[in-house]
């Protein structure tokens, strides 16, 4: 087990802090690492895709769990997998797709670990149908602060504190996950354009239930009548008979291509309002007005950014902030106000995504609730960004909504309890389970989780 | 913890009655800062400053700190850091002295040097180690353009700031990769209590402008900040002037 002191950031590359990076290769080493954490504690980390400071721990230990990456057992008949928490969704897809199974939930990147997926209780384009990741977890093994390993089952307080608990209840070692059956590794995709925000909301409300996967890319630099114009992309796994004859022989092929990585030092100042505005306009008009049944590979539909390793570098040294919030159904007025404010502030965001969430899950700090969620990323050095986002937080909280902790790097701590009503239960459980405060992160210090 | 914009939640001011420091504290309290330590010699002014910041909604505590007593720095700062993480240490103490008078009274000149330089070396190193142990934090050091090139009219003060500036730069290099960020701030002539009654230099600035520049520097993780920014160019030219020309300038 190696350990070095390194500077750690999240995917947004803001607020670096130094920590001792420990890489356990066995469960015993993980337990030893937890027991040896010291005064400033430890936090598990997967592939570092959380945008903010959830997997950093200044002055303490960060447990890199990617060394624990065995797939133990696949029940190809029943559709479950038992694997280590350090296994990535990418690896699971490689293993499971040839067997006719797919992960139940995937975010916009395959490069997240199963442990991280549970810790952040991630959601995907199928949230309105399938809920978030932990809904599909049948059991997990959790290494707690006392160095013991507990089997945690859904429906228990410890499970609900761990799902979305940002790694603060302990280190997830293994998980049993229920899978999604598929006939092919292709997606059948419908694309349409929405001319403004109202048009977009109407289309999503009326027809989202017809699709398993649904997402809208939204142009937040468009103003005036075009405010909120968007491209909707929706679809489902293509059935075997939808494939052209030449693909039917090997319907479950899973091939991924990766472009060269973004350079380590990307020139600053390329993502301006002008360049991003131009990109957005081209992107909007390039999308077909209406197209149905186009066959697309899984990476192209779910994970287009994974094609460019280290794409986060394009924001330069200053890094970027990802802002994702949800407001409930019936709060469309708040959503409209927020979109207008973002458009008026001219945030150069080319990765803005709107989605309609379905039923929420039981995780105490789990993010999704039924309603509208908008995610966007913005260069951190944009003038006035801090006060703008603080203002949006107020709107979100007043509308009974919340921001996503896996992406947060700047929320005002005072607003947290209003956004997450079960925060006190979470704190109480942690105080009992981990009285010495072994599990701690920059996120938990910043927000007093 | 700092947020994505480098804004601190907790602040320790060394030199708790400094106008620049208090302007910075007010600005940061309006953003994220909730806990403030004001370190300085116990005085009604220090208590007043604490009271004023409390009124803005921060939890403020004062701690007795004397730049001229380096032997005490370890204990005094150790107590502060033991109470919780400090996200930003603002090293803001310093005295201007009275050049004409101090030239005749070397012990007064020594007091300027000991406050501005020796006191900063000792407290700066103590704070740096504490920040390094917690793996994060910023140390902002208030230097001065006067340290960039010492001139006839205030070379005692200027030389002390030159020493401080060089020390802070080296400290920043030493702390690279430790999670600790050191930022040297070089204001020009600042209209404040310290300079009251003196003739204003060109490009004079205010404590509020320095505070704004500090906030921007934290966001950018800058290593050096000039206030106003144009001084960077001006001083670069001034530094390279031949000495015979420089000494004749009406500075």
Interface residues (C-beta under 8 A of the other chain):
Chain A: X5 X7 X12 X14 X15 X16 X17 X18 X19 X40 X52 X53 X57 X58 X59 X60 X318 X319 X321 X380 X381 X385 X386 X409 X410 X412 X413 X442 X445 X446
Chain B: X1 X2 X3 X4 X5 X6 X7 X9 X31 X32 X34 X85 X132 X133 X134 X135 X136 X177 X178 X179 X180 X219 X220
